[in-house]
Amino acid sequence: KFRAQTQSFLGQLRSAMDFIAHDVTSFCSRTPRKIYFPIASTGLSKPQFEKKLAKDWFPGLEISRPDIFNFYVSLQHFFPGNEWLPAFHELSNTNKHVKLSKMVIGGCEAALIRFDGKPVMQIGDRGYGSITIQIGGSLVFRSGEKQAALRGSQTVDRNTKKLLNADPALDVVTATWTEFKYDEYPNQPAIVFLEIAEKEVRRICEKIEALI
């Protein structure tokens, strides 16, 4: 079920990008034969991408609207932080035209520090790797007018089963859950990738709408 939902979600995001690409063609010297949001594959260099963008994907855009042209270039994988885009392109195309992505189902474990029974800090997967409190130091948690401290020296990691020198309101429990990861991207939790894609697609579309 999650694989099918992933296909739909990625498809909707890609459609939003392609829709706004159609609006940008109004600034082209001629209408491109096929209109897609421009995404550089990982094997494409920056000069190669700029050439294709200027001549094939959006002819004349570099002259008529250099701001939009340069914005398209700035989104690509040549710049740090944009590694998600070619991955998004590959996943959305594969899930739409070839097959649903296979997923690795992995078990995750973390330690949760609780304050009066409510989680206030996660140590381990998708949280801090570990925390170390030196002798004389303390980590103070507050809730309303109430506070509780965890004092040093001690180190807390995902395997911690009991807190040392902590106020009674604080305790630690082990949390376990199942996490889905794309077979193509086993180091990236699927839900995290989808969150990044949704956030970035929204930002890109809003930016282009503002430029238009």
C-alpha positions in Angstrom: 0.0 0.0 0.0 2.8 2.4 0.9 4.5 1.7 -2.4 1.4 2.6 -4.3 0.9 5.8 -2.2 4.6 6.7 -3.0 3.9 6.4 -6.7 0.9 8.7 -6.5 2.7 11.2 -4.3 5.8 11.5 -6.5 3.5 11.7 -9.6 1.6 14.7 -8.1 4.8 16.5 -7.3 6.3 15.9 -10.7 3.0 17.1 -12.3 3.2 20.4 -10.4 6.7 21.0 -11.7 5.8 20.1 -15.3 2.7 22.4 -15.1 4.8 25.4 -14.1 7.3 24.5 -16.9 4.5 25.0 -19.4 4.0 28.6 -18.0 7.7 29.3 -18.5 7.5 28.4 -22.2 5.7 31.7 -22.8 9.1 33.3 -22.6 10.7 31.0 -25.2 11.5 32.0 -28.8 9.7 28.8 -29.9 7.6 26.2 -28.2 9.7 23.1 -27.3 8.6 19.8 -28.8 8.3 18.3 -25.3 7.8 20.3 -22.2 9.1 19.0 -18.9 10.7 20.5 -15.8 14.4 20.5 -16.6 16.4 18.1 -14.4 20.0 17.2 -15.0 20.9 13.5 -14.7 23.8 12.7 -12.5 26.0 12.1 -15.6 25.3 15.6 -17.1 27.8 18.4 -16.4 26.9 22.0 -15.8 28.0 23.2 -19.3 26.1 20.3 -21.0 23.0 21.0 -19.0 23.1 24.8 -19.8 23.5 24.0 -23.5 20.5 21.6 -23.5 18.5 24.1 -21.5 19.2 26.9 -23.8 18.8 25.1 -27.1 16.4 22.2 -26.6 14.3 22.5 -23.4 13.6 26.2 -23.3 15.0 27.9 -26.4 15.4 31.7 -26.0 14.8 31.7 -22.3 18.4 32.5 -21.5 18.0 35.8 -23.5 14.4 36.7 -22.6 14.4 35.7 -18.9 18.0 35.1 -17.6 16.7 35.1 -14.0 14.5 32.1 -14.6 17.2 30.4 -16.7 19.8 30.9 -13.9 17.3 29.7 -11.3 16.8 26.4 -13.2 20.6 26.0 -13.3 21.0 26.7 -9.6 18.6 23.9 -8.7 20.7 21.1 -10.3 23.0 18.5 -8.6 26.1 20.5 -9.5 25.4 22.6 -6.4 25.5 21.1 -2.8 22.1 20.4 -1.3 20.4 19.5 -4.6 21.3 15.8 -4.6 17.6 15.0 -4.0 16.5 16.2 -7.5 18.1 13.5 -9.8 17.0 10.9 -7.2 13.4 12.4 -7.3 13.5 12.3 -11.1 14.6 8.7 -11.2 12.1 7.5 -8.6 9.1 9.4 -10.1 9.9 8.1 -13.6 10.5 4.5 -12.5 7.3 4.4 -10.4 5.2 5.9 -13.2 6.5 4.1 -16.3 8.3 1.0 -15.1 7.4 -0.5 -11.8 6.7 0.4 -8.1 10.0 0.8 -6.2 11.1 -2.0 -4.1 11.5 -1.1 -0.4 13.8 -2.4 2.3 12.0 -2.8 5.6 14.4 -2.2 8.5 14.1 -2.2 12.2 15.1 0.9 14.1 15.9 1.4 17.7 16.5 4.5 19.9 16.5 5.6 23.5 13.8 8.1 24.5 14.4 10.4 27.5 11.1 11.1 29.1 10.0 13.9 31.4 7.0 12.9 33.5 6.3 10.1 31.0 6.4 12.4 27.9 9.3 12.0 25.4 11.6 15.1 25.3 14.7 13.8 23.6 15.5 10.9 21.2 18.9 9.4 21.1 19.8 7.2 18.2 18.1 6.8 14.8 16.9 10.2 13.4 18.0 11.9 16.7 21.2 12.7 18.5 23.8 9.9 18.1 24.7 10.3 21.7 25.0 12.9 24.4 27.8 13.3 27.0 27.5 15.4 30.1 30.8 16.2 31.9 31.4 16.2 35.6 29.7 19.3 37.1 27.6 19.8 34.0 23.9 19.2 33.6 21.1 19.0 31.0 18.0 20.7 32.2 14.5 20.0 30.8 11.6 22.4 31.5 7.8 22.0 31.3 5.8 25.0 32.4 7.1 25.9 35.8 8.6 22.5 36.5 12.1 21.4 35.6 14.3 18.3 35.9 18.0 17.8 35.4 20.3 15.1 34.1 23.7 15.5 35.6 27.3 14.4 34.7 29.3 12.6 34.3 27.5 10.2 32.0 26.9 9.4 28.3 23.5 8.4 26.9 23.2 6.5 23.6 20.6 4.3 22.0 21.6 1.4 24.2 21.1 3.2 27.5 18.6 1.5 29.7 18.9 3.6 32.9 19.8 7.2 33.6 22.5 8.0 36.1 22.2 10.9 38.6 18.9 12.2 37.2 15.9 13.8 38.9 13.0 11.4 39.5 10.8 13.0 36.8 13.3 11.8 34.2 13.6 8.2 32.8 14.7 6.5 29.6 12.9 3.8 27.6 13.8 2.0 24.4 11.7 2.8 21.3 11.6 0.4 18.3 9.8 0.8 15.0 9.8 -0.3 11.4 11.1 2.0 8.7 10.8 1.8 4.9 13.7 2.7 2.7 13.9 2.6 -1.1 15.9 -0.3 -2.4 17.7 2.2 -4.7 18.5 4.5 -1.8 19.0 2.3 1.3 20.7 5.0 3.3 17.7 7.4 3.1 14.4 6.7 5.0 11.6 6.8 2.4 9.5 9.2 4.5 12.4 11.6 4.9 13.0 11.6 1.2 9.3 12.3 0.5 9.3 15.2 3.1 12.4 16.8 1.4 10.8 16.4 -2.1 7.5 18.0 -1.0 9.2 20.9 0.7 11.6 21.6 -2.2 9.0 21.2 -5.0 6.7 23.7 -3.1 9.6 26.1 -2.8 10.6 25.8 -6.4 7.1 26.3 -7.7 6.4 29.3 -5.5 9.7 30.9 -6.6 9.0 30.5 -10.3 5.4 31.7 -9.8 6.8 34.8 -8.1 9.3 35.4 -11.0 6.6 35.0 -13.6 
